[in-house]
Amino acid sequence: MAAGVERVNQQVARVESIRKFRVLPGSFTVEAGELTPSLKLKRRVIYERYAAEIESMYEGA
């Protein structure tokens, strides 16, 4: 996963690059309430569920 992110980062400007990421244990689904029926992310739901993981990326930033 990290090698793929590094390859993509070489093709974009520094400001556009991915600096930190986390791999979550599963996929987002409509049934779990994380996606709308048209498969758009429900950002509020995702943030509430994964707040600890998100916050951990900003610690010491």
Backbone as JSON Lines, residues from 0, in Angstrom:
{"i":0,"aa":"M","n":[0.83,-1.18,0.0],"ca":[0.0,0.0,0.0],"c":[0.89,1.25,0.0]}
{"i":1,"aa":"A","n":[1.88,1.29,0.87],"ca":[2.75,2.46,0.97],"c":[3.51,2.7,-0.33]}
{"i":2,"aa":"A","n":[3.93,1.63,-0.99],"ca":[4.65,1.78,-2.26],"c":[3.75,2.4,-3.33]}
{"i":3,"aa":"G","n":[2.49,2.02,-3.35],"ca":[1.54,2.6,-4.3],"c":[1.3,4.07,-4.04]}
{"i":4,"aa":"V","n":[1.18,4.44,-2.78],"ca":[1.0,5.85,-2.42],"c":[2.24,6.65,-2.84]}
{"i":5,"aa":"E","n":[3.41,6.1,-2.6],"ca":[4.66,6.78,-2.99],"c":[4.73,6.99,-4.5]}
{"i":6,"aa":"R","n":[4.33,5.98,-5.27],"ca":[4.33,6.12,-6.74],"c":[3.41,7.24,-7.19]}
{"i":7,"aa":"V","n":[2.23,7.3,-6.61],"ca":[1.27,8.34,-6.97],"c":[1.8,9.71,-6.54]}
{"i":8,"aa":"N","n":[2.39,9.79,-5.35],"ca":[2.91,11.07,-4.86],"c":[3.99,11.64,-5.78]}
{"i":9,"aa":"Q","n":[4.71,10.8,-6.5],"ca":[5.74,11.27,-7.42],"c":[5.14,11.97,-8.63]}
{"i":10,"aa":"Q","n":[3.86,11.75,-8.88],"ca":[3.21,12.32,-10.06],"c":[2.44,13.59,-9.76]}
{"i":11,"aa":"V","n":[2.36,14.0,-8.5],"ca":[1.61,15.19,-8.13],"c":[2.5,16.18,-7.38]}
{"i":12,"aa":"A","n":[2.03,17.42,-7.29],"ca":[2.75,18.44,-6.54],"c":[2.73,18.1,-5.05]}
{"i":13,"aa":"R","n":[3.71,18.58,-4.32],"ca":[3.82,18.31,-2.87],"c":[2.52,18.66,-2.15]}
{"i":14,"aa":"V","n":[1.91,19.77,-2.5],"ca":[0.69,20.21,-1.83],"c":[-0.46,19.23,-2.07]}
{"i":15,"aa":"E","n":[-0.4,18.45,-3.14],"ca":[-1.45,17.48,-3.47],"c":[-1.14,16.08,-2.96]}
{"i":16,"aa":"S","n":[0.03,15.88,-2.4],"ca":[0.46,14.53,-2.04],"c":[-0.2,14.01,-0.76]}
{"i":17,"aa":"I","n":[-0.26,12.7,-0.67],"ca":[-0.77,12.02,0.53],"c":[0.4,11.9,1.48]}
{"i":18,"aa":"R","n":[0.23,12.44,2.68],"ca":[1.33,12.41,3.65],"c":[1.14,11.32,4.68]}
{"i":19,"aa":"K","n":[-0.1,11.12,5.13],"ca":[-0.4,10.08,6.11],"c":[-1.67,9.38,5.68]}
{"i":20,"aa":"F","n":[-1.76,8.09,5.96],"ca":[-2.98,7.36,5.67],"c":[-3.12,6.19,6.62]}
{"i":21,"aa":"R","n":[-4.32,5.69,6.73],"ca":[-4.62,4.51,7.54],"c":[-5.44,3.56,6.69]}
{"i":22,"aa":"V","n":[-5.21,2.28,6.85],"ca":[-6.01,1.25,6.18],"c":[-7.04,0.76,7.2]}
{"i":23,"aa":"L","n":[-8.3,0.9,6.86],"ca":[-9.38,0.51,7.76],"c":[-9.69,-0.97,7.59]}
{"i":24,"aa":"P","n":[-10.33,-1.58,8.59],"ca":[-10.54,-3.03,8.56],"c":[-11.55,-3.53,7.52]}
{"i":25,"aa":"G","n":[-12.36,-2.67,6.97],"ca":[-13.36,-3.12,5.99],"c":[-13.69,-2.04,5.0]}
{"i":26,"aa":"S","n":[-14.62,-2.34,4.11],"ca":[-15.06,-1.38,3.1],"c":[-16.26,-0.59,3.6]}
{"i":27,"aa":"F","n":[-16.44,0.6,3.08],"ca":[-17.62,1.39,3.38],"c":[-18.79,0.78,2.62]}
{"i":28,"aa":"T","n":[-19.96,0.68,3.27],"ca":[-21.12,0.1,2.62],"c":[-22.37,0.92,2.89]}
{"i":29,"aa":"V","n":[-23.35,0.75,2.02],"ca":[-24.66,1.38,2.2],"c":[-25.31,0.77,3.45]}
{"i":30,"aa":"E","n":[-25.22,-0.54,3.6],"ca":[-25.85,-1.25,4.72],"c":[-25.32,-0.77,6.07]}
{"i":31,"aa":"A","n":[-24.05,-0.44,6.13],"ca":[-23.45,0.05,7.39],"c":[-23.74,1.53,7.62]}
{"i":32,"aa":"G","n":[-24.36,2.19,6.63],"ca":[-24.71,3.6,6.77],"c":[-23.58,4.56,6.43]}
{"i":33,"aa":"E","n":[-22.51,4.07,5.83],"ca":[-21.37,4.92,5.5],"c":[-21.44,5.48,4.08]}
{"i":34,"aa":"L","n":[-22.32,4.92,3.25],"ca":[-22.51,5.39,1.88],"c":[-23.99,5.68,1.64]}
{"i":35,"aa":"T","n":[-24.25,6.62,0.76],"ca":[-25.62,6.87,0.33],"c":[-25.99,5.81,-0.71]}
{"i":36,"aa":"P","n":[-27.27,5.72,-1.09],"ca":[-27.64,4.76,-2.14],"c":[-26.93,5.02,-3.48]}
{"i":37,"aa":"S","n":[-26.5,6.26,-3.72],"ca":[-25.75,6.57,-4.94],"c":[-24.24,6.44,-4.73]}
{"i":38,"aa":"L","n":[-23.85,5.8,-3.62],"ca":[-22.46,5.47,-3.27],"c":[-21.56,6.67,-2.97]}
{"i":39,"aa":"K","n":[-22.17,7.75,-2.48],"ca":[-21.39,8.89,-2.01],"c":[-21.07,8.66,-0.53]}
{"i":40,"aa":"L","n":[-19.89,9.12,-0.11],"ca":[-19.5,8.97,1.29],"c":[-20.35,9.84,2.21]}
{"i":41,"aa":"K","n":[-20.75,9.27,3.32],"ca":[-21.41,10.05,4.37],"c":[-20.31,10.47,5.33]}
{"i":42,"aa":"R","n":[-19.72,11.62,5.06],"ca":[-18.53,12.06,5.79],"c":[-18.76,12.18,7.29]}
{"i":43,"aa":"R","n":[-19.92,12.68,7.7],"ca":[-20.19,12.83,9.13],"c":[-20.18,11.47,9.82]}
{"i":44,"aa":"V","n":[-20.82,10.48,9.22],"ca":[-20.87,9.13,9.79],"c":[-19.46,8.54,9.86]}
{"i":45,"aa":"I","n":[-18.71,8.68,8.79],"ca":[-17.35,8.14,8.75],"c":[-16.47,8.81,9.8]}
{"i":46,"aa":"Y","n":[-16.59,10.14,9.91],"ca":[-15.78,10.83,10.92],"c":[-16.14,10.35,12.32]}
{"i":47,"aa":"E","n":[-17.44,10.21,12.59],"ca":[-17.85,9.76,13.93],"c":[-17.32,8.36,14.23]}
{"i":48,"aa":"R","n":[-17.38,7.46,13.27],"ca":[-16.93,6.07,13.48],"c":[-15.43,5.94,13.59]}
{"i":49,"aa":"Y","n":[-14.71,6.74,12.85],"ca":[-13.25,6.59,12.78],"c":[-12.51,7.82,13.32]}
{"i":50,"aa":"A","n":[-13.13,8.52,14.25],"ca":[-12.55,9.75,14.81],"c":[-11.16,9.49,15.41]}
{"i":51,"aa":"A","n":[-11.01,8.4,16.12],"ca":[-9.71,8.11,16.76],"c":[-8.62,7.92,15.71]}
{"i":52,"aa":"E","n":[-8.92,7.2,14.63],"ca":[-7.94,6.98,13.57],"c":[-7.59,8.29,12.87]}
{"i":53,"aa":"I","n":[-8.61,9.11,12.62],"ca":[-8.38,10.4,11.96],"c":[-7.53,11.3,12.84]}
{"i":54,"aa":"E","n":[-7.9,11.4,14.1],"ca":[-7.16,12.26,15.02],"c":[-5.71,11.8,15.19]}
{"i":55,"aa":"S","n":[-5.47,10.5,15.14],"ca":[-4.11,9.99,15.31],"c":[-3.18,10.46,14.18]}
{"i":56,"aa":"M","n":[-3.75,10.77,13.03],"ca":[-2.92,11.25,11.92],"c":[-2.48,12.7,12.13]}
{"i":57,"aa":"Y","n":[-3.18,13.43,12.98],"ca":[-2.84,14.82,13.22],"c":[-2.03,15.04,14.49]}
{"i":58,"aa":"E","n":[-1.84,14.02,15.29],"ca":[-1.05,14.16,16.51],"c":[0.4,14.47,16.16]}
{"i":59,"aa":"G","n":[0.94,15.48,16.8],"ca":[2.31,15.86,16.57],"c":[2.56,16.55,15.24]}
{"i":60,"aa":"A","n":[1.48,16.97,14.58],"ca":[1.63,17.62,13.26],"c":[2.13,19.03,13.37]}
